[in-house]
Amino acid sequence: MTQDQLLWGAVSMLMKQHGEHAPRKVAERIGSLAVEGDMAGVALWKDIAHRMDMMMRSRAQ
């Protein structure tokens, strides 16, 4: 499985688990990682956030 597939899978899982609250969960995770100084984790979760935004926009159309 590619990194791209893994990230899209994470987005799908988060959306399924948290529904409309998923973006807030992702933002909370980014904040926690930033406080811990985990910039690689922040970058990964920002990528997830971007993909989630793309998915939510495509569903809204």
CORNORTA-V822402 format. One line per field, one symbol per residue. ss: DSSP state (2 for helix, 1 for strand, 0 for the rest). A space follows every 50 residues. Layout:
# CORNORTA-V822402
ss->???
This chain:
# CORNORTA-V822402
ss->00222222222222222222222222222222222200222222222222 22222222220
